[in-house]
Amino acid sequence: MIRALPRPRAPLFGVPAVRRWYEDELGWPTTGGEPVELLTGLSFDVLEMPADAGRAVLRRIPYTGPVALLRSGRDGNRMGHRPKLLMLIAAGGAEELPGILEWLEWGALTPDLTSRGTGDRMPAPSFPTAAPPSGGPPANLPSSRGFGSWEAAGWLRPPEPGREMENSLPAPRLTAVGAGNGDGGGAPDLVRLVSTAATECHRARLLRARNAQSDRACGDQPLAFSNASRMSAGTRPRSLTL
């Protein structure tokens, strides 16, 4: 009598497990190579900023949607110098970023605030073994060392499988002053998130300059002029009036 052999089980660890978790649990498309990368511009876009500025944003906004920490090192074909925070925003938000920055009068002062959208990608952070409650305070570093590209990135605010993520990410919609800031447990609109991020990016640059850290060594442009000088000249950024 011929007995059917059991079908091999899918790998529990390694690259296949990471790809399966993102594609099956979250429905996010990934690249086919190693390490696993997430394709942006489809399910979500990404708002990217230095980690010091990003942590300040997380302290000010109780809920932003998923947030990943990109450690310094290689990111695909890029070489990073400082850790970065990657905040997931609604698909299409990357295209809106330049216009929002211009409207907020931050366009020339925030070279640290960039985005990833259609045609881009991001490292797949190690999937969390125990995600903190939605909107909970972020840890300084991800506690989980899963089997994703943990050497490149890890989750600070992990995504939640089964949740309709696309409808809960910051989107480029304008709200009345005082609304859409995440106080009610929902993600802030993209304008408010960018306003906060631009302010913290500029503040972090001033702090780094004050601490005599060389931005030139990291390929950054020197700070043109301070926010205080803009305010004294009567050109206070619109973002500080929202």
C-alpha positions as CSV (number, residue, x, y, z in Angstrom):
1,M,0.0,0.0,0.0
2,I,1.4,3.3,-1.1
3,R,1.3,6.0,1.6
4,A,1.2,9.6,0.8
5,L,4.1,11.5,2.2
6,P,3.3,14.6,4.3
7,R,3.6,17.8,2.4
8,P,6.6,19.8,3.6
9,R,5.8,22.6,6.0
10,A,6.6,26.2,5.0
11,P,9.7,27.4,6.7
12,L,9.1,28.9,10.1
13,F,12.1,31.2,10.0
14,G,14.2,33.1,7.6
15,V,13.4,35.1,4.5
16,P,10.4,33.0,3.4
17,A,8.7,33.5,6.8
18,V,9.3,37.3,6.6
19,R,7.9,37.5,3.1
20,R,4.9,35.4,4.0
21,W,4.1,37.5,7.1
22,Y,4.1,40.7,5.2
23,E,2.2,39.4,2.1
24,D,-0.3,37.1,3.8
25,E,-0.9,38.8,7.1
26,L,-0.7,42.4,6.0
27,G,-1.3,42.2,2.2
28,W,1.8,44.3,1.5
29,P,3.8,43.5,-1.7
30,T,7.5,42.7,-1.3
31,T,10.5,42.3,-3.5
32,G,11.6,38.9,-4.7
33,G,15.2,39.2,-3.5
34,E,17.1,39.1,-0.3
35,P,16.9,40.8,2.1
36,V,13.1,41.3,1.9
37,E,12.0,44.9,1.0
38,L,8.6,46.4,1.0
39,L,7.3,48.2,-2.1
40,T,6.1,51.7,-1.4
41,G,3.5,53.5,-3.4
42,L,1.0,50.7,-3.4
43,S,-0.4,50.0,0.1
44,F,1.4,53.0,1.7
45,D,4.0,55.7,1.2
46,V,6.7,56.6,3.6
47,L,7.7,59.9,5.3
48,E,11.4,59.8,6.2
49,M,13.3,61.9,8.7
50,P,16.4,61.7,11.0
51,A,15.7,59.6,14.1
52,D,16.3,62.4,16.6
53,A,13.6,64.5,14.9
54,G,11.4,61.5,14.5
55,R,11.4,60.6,18.1
56,A,10.4,64.2,19.0
57,V,7.4,63.8,16.6
58,L,6.4,60.5,18.3
59,R,6.4,62.3,21.6
60,R,4.1,65.0,20.3
61,I,1.7,62.8,18.3
62,P,0.2,59.8,20.2
63,Y,-0.7,57.9,17.1
64,T,0.9,58.1,13.6
65,G,0.3,54.7,12.2
66,P,3.2,52.2,11.9
67,V,6.7,53.6,12.4
68,A,10.0,51.9,11.7
69,L,13.6,52.7,12.7
70,L,16.1,52.5,9.9
71,R,19.5,52.0,11.4
72,S,22.6,53.6,9.9
73,G,24.1,51.4,7.2
74,R,23.1,50.1,3.8
75,D,19.5,50.6,2.7
76,G,19.2,48.8,-0.7
77,N,21.5,50.8,-2.9
78,R,21.8,53.7,-0.5
79,M,24.3,54.2,2.3
80,G,22.9,55.9,5.3
81,H,24.9,57.9,7.8
82,R,22.4,58.6,10.6
83,P,19.5,56.5,11.8
84,K,16.2,57.4,10.2
85,L,12.6,57.1,11.2
86,L,10.2,55.8,8.5
87,M,6.5,56.8,9.1
88,L,3.9,55.0,7.0
89,I,1.4,57.4,5.4
90,A,-1.4,56.8,2.9
91,A,-0.4,56.0,-0.7
92,G,-0.1,59.2,-2.7
93,G,1.2,61.2,0.2
94,A,4.8,61.2,-1.2
95,E,3.6,63.2,-4.2
96,E,1.9,65.7,-1.9
97,L,5.0,66.3,0.3
98,P,6.7,69.0,-1.8
99,G,3.5,71.0,-2.1
100,I,2.7,70.8,1.6
101,L,6.2,71.9,2.5
102,E,5.9,74.8,0.2
103,W,2.5,75.8,1.6
104,L,3.9,75.5,5.1
105,E,6.8,77.7,4.0
106,W,9.3,75.0,5.0
107,G,10.3,74.1,1.5
108,A,13.9,75.4,1.6
109,L,14.6,74.5,5.2
110,T,13.8,70.8,5.5
111,P,16.2,68.8,3.3
112,D,16.1,66.1,6.0
113,L,12.3,65.5,5.5
114,T,11.9,63.3,2.4
115,S,9.5,60.6,1.2
116,R,9.3,57.3,-0.6
117,G,6.4,56.6,-3.0
118,T,5.7,54.9,-6.3
119,G,8.7,53.0,-7.6
120,D,10.5,53.1,-4.2
121,R,11.0,50.6,-1.5
122,M,12.0,50.2,2.2
123,P,13.8,47.5,4.1
124,A,11.3,45.0,5.7
125,P,11.7,45.5,9.5
126,S,11.9,42.4,11.6
127,F,8.3,41.3,12.3
128,P,7.4,41.8,15.9
129,T,6.7,38.8,18.2
130,A,4.6,40.9,20.5
131,A,3.3,44.2,19.2
132,P,2.5,46.9,21.8
133,P,-1.1,48.2,21.9
134,S,-2.0,50.6,19.1
135,G,-0.9,54.1,20.0
136,G,1.3,53.0,22.9
137,P,4.5,54.8,23.6
138,P,7.4,53.8,21.3
139,A,10.4,52.1,22.7
140,N,13.9,53.5,22.1
141,L,14.8,50.5,20.1
142,P,12.7,47.5,18.8
143,S,12.8,44.8,21.4
144,S,12.1,42.1,18.9
145,R,14.9,40.5,16.9
146,G,12.7,38.6,14.4
147,F,13.9,37.2,11.1
148,G,13.5,40.2,8.7
149,S,16.1,42.7,7.8
150,W,16.6,43.4,11.5
151,E,20.1,44.6,10.9
152,A,18.7,47.4,8.7
153,A,15.3,48.2,10.3
154,G,13.0,47.4,13.1
155,W,9.5,48.5,14.1
156,L,8.9,51.1,16.8
157,R,5.1,51.1,16.2
158,P,4.4,47.9,14.5
159,P,1.5,47.3,12.0
160,E,-1.4,45.2,13.2
161,P,-2.4,42.2,11.1
162,G,-6.1,42.2,10.2
163,R,-6.5,45.9,10.6
164,E,-7.6,48.0,7.6
165,M,-4.3,49.9,7.5
166,E,-4.8,52.0,4.4
167,N,-7.8,53.8,5.9
168,S,-6.0,54.6,9.1
169,L,-2.8,56.2,7.8
170,P,-2.1,59.9,7.6
171,A,-3.6,61.2,4.4
172,P,-3.3,64.5,2.5
173,R,-6.6,66.0,3.7
174,L,-6.9,69.5,5.2
175,T,-8.9,69.7,8.5
176,A,-10.0,72.6,10.6
177,V,-7.5,74.1,13.0
178,G,-7.5,71.9,16.1
179,A,-8.8,68.8,14.4
180,G,-7.1,65.8,13.0
181,N,-4.2,65.9,15.4
182,G,-4.5,62.3,16.7
183,D,-6.0,63.3,20.1
184,G,-9.0,61.1,19.4
185,G,-7.0,58.0,18.7
186,G,-6.9,58.4,14.9
187,A,-4.0,59.3,12.7
188,P,-3.4,63.0,12.1
189,D,-3.9,64.4,8.6
190,L,-0.8,64.6,6.5
191,V,-0.5,68.4,6.7
192,R,-0.3,68.3,10.5
193,L,2.1,65.4,10.5
194,V,4.4,67.2,8.0
195,S,4.1,70.4,9.9
196,T,5.2,68.7,13.1
197,A,8.0,66.8,11.3
198,A,9.4,69.8,9.6
199,T,9.5,71.8,12.8
200,E,11.3,68.9,14.6
201,C,13.7,68.4,11.7
202,H,14.7,72.1,11.8
203,R,15.0,72.0,15.6
204,A,17.2,68.9,15.4
205,R,19.5,70.6,12.9
206,L,19.8,73.6,15.2
207,L,20.6,71.3,18.1
208,R,23.2,69.4,16.1
209,A,24.8,72.7,15.0
210,R,24.8,73.9,18.6
211,N,26.5,70.7,19.7
212,A,29.2,71.3,17.1
213,Q,28.4,68.2,15.1
214,S,29.6,68.4,11.5
215,D,26.7,68.1,9.1
216,R,29.1,68.4,6.2
217,A,30.8,65.2,7.2
218,C,27.5,63.4,6.6
219,G,26.9,65.1,3.3
220,D,24.3,67.5,4.6
221,Q,24.0,71.1,3.6
222,P,25.0,73.7,6.2
223,L,22.1,75.3,8.0
224,A,21.1,78.5,6.1
225,F,19.6,80.4,9.0
226,S,17.8,79.8,12.2
227,N,14.0,79.8,12.9
228,A,14.6,82.7,15.3
229,S,16.0,84.8,12.5
230,R,13.0,83.9,10.3
231,M,10.6,85.0,13.0
232,S,12.5,88.3,13.7
233,A,12.4,88.9,9.9
234,G,8.7,88.4,9.8
235,T,8.8,85.2,7.9
236,R,7.6,82.8,10.5
237,P,6.8,79.4,8.9
238,R,3.1,78.9,8.4
239,S,3.4,75.5,10.2
240,L,4.1,77.2,13.5
241,T,0.7,79.0,13.3
242,L,-1.4,75.9,12.7
